[in-house]
Amino acid sequence: MSETKNTTFCPIPWIFQAARNNGDIRICCQANVSPNRGIVRDEAGRAYNARHGRLSEARNAQLMKEVRRNMMNGCWSQECVRCQQEEASGLNSRRSYEQEQWPLHLEDVVPLTKFDGSIADEDFPIQYYDLRFGNRCNLACRMCGPSDSDSWYADHVALTGENHYRDSHGSVVLEQKGERWLDRNKSYAWYKSEKFWTSLSKHENGLKHIYMAGGEPLLIKEHYKFLERCIESGMSSRILLEYNTNLTLLPDNLLSLWKQFREVRIGASIDGYGETFEFQRYPGRWASVYENLKKLDRQEKPIHSWLAYTVTVYNVMHLPEFIRWKVEDSGFSRINSSRRRPTVTHHVAHKPEHLNVKVLSDHQKSIVSENFKKYRTYFIENFEPAHRDSGLSILDSVESYMNSSSYHEQFGPQLKQFSMKLDALRGQDSSQFLP
């Protein structure tokens, strides 16, 4: 089968491994929107967890083998539905991004992949890790939740009236100590396990790329220890580090560590400027984050950075204005300056569904479309060709995705209820940001 005829192949299942905030191994973060959330399980149905090691064993779990077989046969797995939907709407999917990053093609994997989809470590060493060192975070972003941020605990209890919630590993029980709510069983401290570090060390020779996200990775001390370990071992000179960070902090000692790696890519989770940012990335303060962005913009090689804009119902109206701000007012010279990056690096929030732009009513969608139309004219008349074309492409893809189906009847009431309750808790007003 030639690769030109295969529209589902992705290098991820052959060279990559991902650990969720709670340590559960999954296919990749995009699979979180699928029914199984992409969790890799053993024959007894138990999730493989990085806390217990067994990283090599997890690579040939039944789900991993099924996904590889489907890709080799040109079929979409349900775990890959996010990339499938995004590509159908003209968005740049994770699959297409990884194909650009890795020189691994269908004809390379077929001869070395067994009929059942299993692979050997020596044929396909792990080159790329996605490591989420727990859920510690200093923000409680609107589209987030307690599994991704421990700053969400108090609001979760207030919103639901329950001191527990479900995650892929089971029930997480919260208990109050003083003014803080804590995870009783320390479910997200998997990265403190020696079994994990011992298992990871067996794969270090082939390691080329490490992706870290939150919680907030720059808050977690083990993250710094990991970087120091890479530097001391000499691995840093061949490793590409990639982050998603809220950029509420950017310590000088971290910049010094970064400069000892082959390359560092920073995706700054910035969903707007001013009040829009502070509303969605609560309780972040735009002024301090903007100062860190300007500091980041002054960094030279090996550090590269971009604005990672998560499109939700709350900031979809702000998106074209943010593109204009980036081009005309931000003052950035290096952020999103690479020819491989658009003017703003955006992605849509698929879950929770009540914050997905598909949940907007037909009338609200028409308001978004009219706003996009106005800014398209502005981009055409005022931007140089590269920013013009990038800006138009961003608006076109988001509008296409928004209109591809409707979640309004099913999840619209939930959006209203969620917005009103969280507004009351946080002293905010969603009506200022919704279309």
HELIX and SHEET records of a PDB file:
HELIX    1   1 GLU A    3  LYS A    5  5                                   3    
HELIX    2   2 ILE A   12  ILE A   15  1                                   4    
HELIX    3   3 CYS A   29  VAL A   33  5                                   5    
HELIX    4   4 ALA A   50  HIS A   52  5                                   3    
HELIX    5   5 LEU A   55  ALA A   58  1                                   4    
HELIX    6   6 GLN A   62  MET A   72  1                                  11    
HELIX    7   7 GLN A   78  CYS A   80  5                                   3    
HELIX    8   8 VAL A   81  ALA A   88  1                                   8    
HELIX    9   9 ARG A   94  GLN A  101  1                                   8    
HELIX   10  10 LEU A  106  VAL A  109  1                                   4    
HELIX   11  11 VAL A  110  LEU A  112  5                                   3    
HELIX   12  12 ASP A  150  TRP A  152  5                                   3    
HELIX   13  13 TYR A  153  THR A  160  1                                   8    
HELIX   14  14 TRP A  190  LYS A  192  5                                   3    
HELIX   15  15 GLU A  194  SER A  201  1                                   8    
HELIX   16  16 GLU A  204  GLY A  206  5                                   3    
HELIX   17  17 PRO A  217  LEU A  219  5                                   3    
HELIX   18  18 LYS A  221  SER A  233  1                                  13    
HELIX   19  19 MET A  235  ARG A  238  5                                   4    
HELIX   20  20 ASP A  252  TRP A  258  1                                   7    
HELIX   21  21 GLU A  275  GLN A  280  1                                   6    
HELIX   22  22 TRP A  286  ASP A  297  1                                  12    
HELIX   23  23 LEU A  319  GLU A  328  1                                  10    
HELIX   24  24 GLU A  353  LEU A  355  5                                   3    
HELIX   25  25 VAL A  357  VAL A  359  5                                   3    
HELIX   26  26 ASP A  362  ASN A  382  1                                  21    
HELIX   27  27 PRO A  385  ASN A  403  1                                  19    
HELIX   28  28 HIS A  408  ARG A  426  1                                  19    
HELIX   29  29 SER A  430  GLN A  432  5                                   3    
SHEET    1   A 8 ILE A  25  ARG A  26  0                                        
SHEET    2   A 8 PHE A  16  ALA A  19 -1                                        
SHEET    3   A 8 TYR A 128  LEU A 131  1                                        
SHEET    4   A 8 HIS A 209  MET A 212  1                                        
SHEET    5   A 8 LEU A 240  THR A 245  1                                        
SHEET    6   A 8 GLU A 263  SER A 269  1                                        
SHEET    7   A 8 ILE A 303  VAL A 311  1                                        
SHEET    8   A 8 THR A 345  VAL A 348  1                                        
SHEET    1   B 3 HIS A 164  ASP A 167  0                                        
SHEET    2   B 3 GLY A 170  LYS A 177 -1                                        
SHEET    3   B 3 ARG A 180  ASP A 183 -1                                        
END                                                                             
